[in-house]
Amino acid sequence: MGEGMRPGERGEVMVQPGLSLARLCFCCMVAGGVQFGWALQLSLLTPYVQTLGLPHHLASISWLCGPISGLVIAPTVGLLSDRCRLRFGRRRPFIVAGCIIVCFAVLLIGFSSDIGSAFGDTKENCSTYIGPRWKAAVVCIVGFWVLDFGNNLIQSPTRAMMGDLSGKHGCNAANIIFAFWMAFGNILGFSSGSIWSWHKWFPSLMTNACCEACANLKGAFLVAVVFLFLCLTVTLICAKEVSLSELDPTCTWRENSGLFSVLEAFRRLPAGMVSVLLVTSLTWLAWFPFLLYDTDWMGREIFGGNPNGTKIEIDAYTLGVKYGAFGLLLNSIVLGVSSMFLEPICRKFTSRVVWVLGNFALFFAMAVNTALILISKKLYAENMNAVAGELNGVKIAALVIFAALGFPLAILFSIPFASAAQLAMNDGGTRQGLCLGILNISIVIPQVIVSLGAGPWDALFGTGNIPAFALASVLALSGGFIALAVLPTPPKLSNNYGYGPVQ
């Protein structure tokens, strides 16, 4: 692509200007802002809804709306952004709308306890009341669902926009930049979630219905809103999209519109896309039990706490959640560093091999997590005074696992998306948003399965998070072997996976 205008038979047609690598980096800054809120969601919301009275085996239900909306929203928005002819650009209108929805949801979650109290929850001070607050729980879950809706609205257009703007830098660079901003947002989000001083810095956040833990959640989410608007502003300034009307004034869409068009697209996927979708689904199916319960696992099994137990058990659970957020911070640091080395690693070993190794690494980590739970339970059975004790070998090992999982997570955040984007470009480049939206379906279906099944699966055995983690280890191992069997063999698609020029 060049710069400026080029003559055509029907007049002048604008060409998307080439961007410097530095400017391309800032085009994707909004991904960091969105991931800030997502990191808070991952680290704090499952424990928080349990403090409002939602039982552990039902906590995963609160995650359902995200994948359900993602089944329809992501591919539909991807398709609409491919066809959008607004002068503001193809992708940016959807990104702005999604960010506004995310900010509204974040505020709803942060103030859920106060809203619940206003609508009839207990008037007793939160420092003494430990019973359920159902109205606050409903408001929190609704906010949770709206937040996931906004995230799904942003995801496909943002990744597609990076592919549109990548130019000579290619899909490889675009997805590495995206993964880096996700890691950066995670680092800030998990740092914010592990800071337990928001209520001290902003004492006005504490109310009769919102004590320390709630005020810290509220403060972290308010910071997330400010940061998201900052990131969105930078993205809108740097990502100067040329509208589809200017890129190709003669372009007309002859296909059907709406949901039918999305369904029709499944029959005409680029070559190799089905394998990418299958392996992506298996990989996410193994990941979601950990993503849903990571900080709950730290608070409940590793630190021996209980969000609905005695004062000592509640304090132990809160401390575990705090250390879990710190573990996720370490995870994000490793994720960010790993993302910068993925390209040379994939060039040497091929992306297929690296993807498989990521699944095997996840299998090992989930197996170790299961073993740590069993060891921790034995230790607490022998010494109940250790519940709120200092860090020991088991807790340190759990933090090491958190950090080590950053490498396979970097693989998951980049290779599948780079693969889909490159396959779409090889197929003509007009369906990038739609292909990335369809890839999102292979992510949200596993989330639906885990959200519906993880709680009842754990409750069936009555052993906390052990069954979910044990099953995740089996799925990760199976996914690795299946990836070896079905992913295209190098060198046929190794470059098409976004880690090298297309031959």
Disulfide bonds with the S-S distance in Angstrom:
Cys126-Cys211 1.81
Cys210-Cys214 2.10
